[in-house]
Every structure is written in C-alpha cells, then in structure tokens.
C-alpha cells in the first residue's frame, strides 16, 4: 500500500508562483510514474504533468513553459513548480503515483490541495 500526501496549495495573484509537493510513503517499487492532475468545479479531472523514475516529463499543452514537474527518487517526493499562474489554473491539484507490482499497475491518489489564482 502507498500513501500520498500533497501540500503547497494556496491563494496567489495572477502571474505568481507556487510549488506543490507530493510525499509518497509505503511499499513503493522502483518502476513508478508520478503525475499531477487537476480538477476545477464542473470540469473533469485532467492530467497536468507526469514523469517516471528516469524519463522525460510530459505536460498538458496549456501549462508547457510555465509548469515544471520534478521528483526526488531518494525521498519518494515529487514537485510541481508553477510559474506565471493564470486564473484558469484554479483547481484542486491531485498527486497520483502509478506503481508496478509484478505485472499489475496500481494507482494511488492523494487528497488534493487547492490552488486559487485570483486578484
């Protein structure tokens, strides 16, 4: 079992920055993918960024050049650096850890952290 806890959400003005953190604990295999999703009221949850243990990151088109996902494998911690924030970035942000146990992938979710971009 894996526990996932996000932190770092806040109220920020347009153009500002925030860094979200995702701490994973438990039995985490080396083959895993750490992702950030977000969900705004009335919208479906969407994938914002994802990175595996060794490969390049992938981003939602609307955040490319503004957001950076990173991870510290030794600490089982991931980060989402968000710059030049826009009101449309307002959402609950969720961390997801997808882990391979044997031949089966499992998903583990955090509780979410609120990001509000408003003046």
C-alpha positions as CSV (number, residue, x, y, z in Angstrom):
1,X,0.0,0.0,0.0
2,X,1.2,3.5,-0.8
3,X,0.1,6.7,1.0
4,X,0.2,10.0,-1.0
5,X,0.0,13.5,0.6
6,X,0.1,16.8,-1.3
7,X,0.9,20.2,0.1
8,X,1.6,23.7,-1.1
9,X,-1.7,24.9,-2.4
10,X,-2.6,28.5,-1.7
11,X,-4.3,31.7,-3.0
12,X,-2.0,33.5,-5.3
13,X,-2.3,36.5,-7.6
14,X,-2.2,36.1,-11.4
15,X,1.4,36.0,-12.6
16,X,2.5,34.5,-9.3
17,X,4.2,31.2,-8.5
18,X,3.6,28.2,-6.3
19,X,5.4,24.9,-5.7
20,X,3.3,21.9,-4.8
21,X,4.8,18.9,-3.1
22,X,3.8,15.2,-3.1
23,X,5.2,12.9,-0.5
24,X,4.7,9.2,-1.1
25,X,5.3,6.5,1.5
26,X,4.9,2.8,1.9
27,X,5.9,-0.1,-0.3
28,X,6.9,1.8,-3.5
29,X,8.5,-0.2,-6.3
30,X,11.2,1.4,-8.4
31,X,9.0,1.3,-11.5
32,X,6.5,4.0,-10.9
33,X,5.2,7.2,-12.5
34,X,4.4,10.3,-10.6
35,X,1.7,12.6,-12.0
36,X,-0.2,15.7,-11.2
37,X,-3.8,16.1,-12.1
38,X,-6.2,18.9,-11.5
39,X,-10.0,19.3,-11.3
40,X,-11.8,22.6,-11.5
41,X,-15.5,22.9,-10.5
42,X,-17.7,21.5,-13.2
43,X,-14.8,20.0,-15.1
44,X,-13.3,16.6,-15.4
45,X,-10.0,15.8,-13.8
46,X,-7.2,16.4,-16.3
47,X,-3.6,15.3,-16.4
48,X,-1.3,18.3,-15.9
49,X,2.2,16.6,-15.9
50,X,3.8,13.3,-15.4
51,X,7.3,11.9,-15.0
52,X,8.6,8.4,-14.5
53,X,11.7,7.5,-12.5
54,X,14.1,8.0,-15.4
55,X,12.4,9.5,-18.4
56,X,11.4,12.9,-19.7
57,X,8.3,14.7,-18.4
58,X,5.0,15.2,-20.2
59,X,2.8,18.3,-19.9
60,X,-0.6,19.5,-20.7
61,X,-0.3,21.9,-23.6
62,X,-1.7,24.8,-21.6
63,X,1.0,24.6,-18.9
64,X,4.0,24.0,-21.1
65,X,6.7,26.5,-20.4
66,X,5.1,27.6,-17.1
67,X,5.0,24.4,-15.0
68,X,7.8,22.0,-14.2
69,X,7.4,18.6,-12.7
70,X,10.3,17.0,-10.8
71,X,11.0,14.3,-8.4
72,X,13.5,13.2,-5.8
73,X,13.6,9.4,-6.0
74,X,15.6,9.0,-2.8
75,X,12.9,10.8,-0.9
76,X,9.9,9.5,-2.9
77,X,8.8,13.1,-3.2
78,X,7.5,14.9,-6.3
79,X,7.1,18.6,-7.0
80,X,5.2,20.8,-9.4
81,X,6.7,24.2,-9.8
82,X,4.0,26.5,-11.2
83,X,5.0,29.9,-12.6
84,X,3.1,32.7,-14.4
85,X,-0.1,31.4,-12.9
86,X,-3.4,32.3,-14.5
87,X,-7.0,32.3,-13.1
88,X,-7.7,29.3,-15.3
89,X,-5.2,27.3,-13.3
90,X,-7.5,27.5,-10.4
91,X,-8.4,23.9,-9.3
92,X,-7.8,21.2,-6.8
93,X,-4.5,19.6,-7.7
94,X,-4.0,15.9,-7.1
95,X,-0.9,13.8,-7.0
96,X,-1.0,10.3,-8.4
97,X,1.5,7.6,-8.1
98,X,1.2,4.7,-10.5
99,X,3.2,1.7,-9.4
100,X,4.0,-1.6,-11.0
101,X,3.8,-4.6,-8.7
102,X,4.7,-7.8,-10.6
103,X,2.7,-7.3,-13.8
104,X,-0.1,-5.1,-12.5
105,X,-0.2,-1.4,-12.3
106,X,-1.9,0.3,-9.3
107,X,-2.9,3.9,-8.8
108,X,-2.6,5.7,-5.5
109,X,-4.1,9.2,-5.0
110,X,-3.6,12.0,-2.6
111,X,-6.4,14.0,-1.0
112,X,-5.8,17.1,-3.2
113,X,-4.6,20.6,-2.5
114,X,-6.5,23.8,-3.5
115,X,-4.8,26.3,-5.8
116,X,-6.7,29.5,-6.4
117,X,-5.4,32.2,-8.7
118,X,-7.2,35.5,-8.2
119,X,-6.6,39.1,-7.7
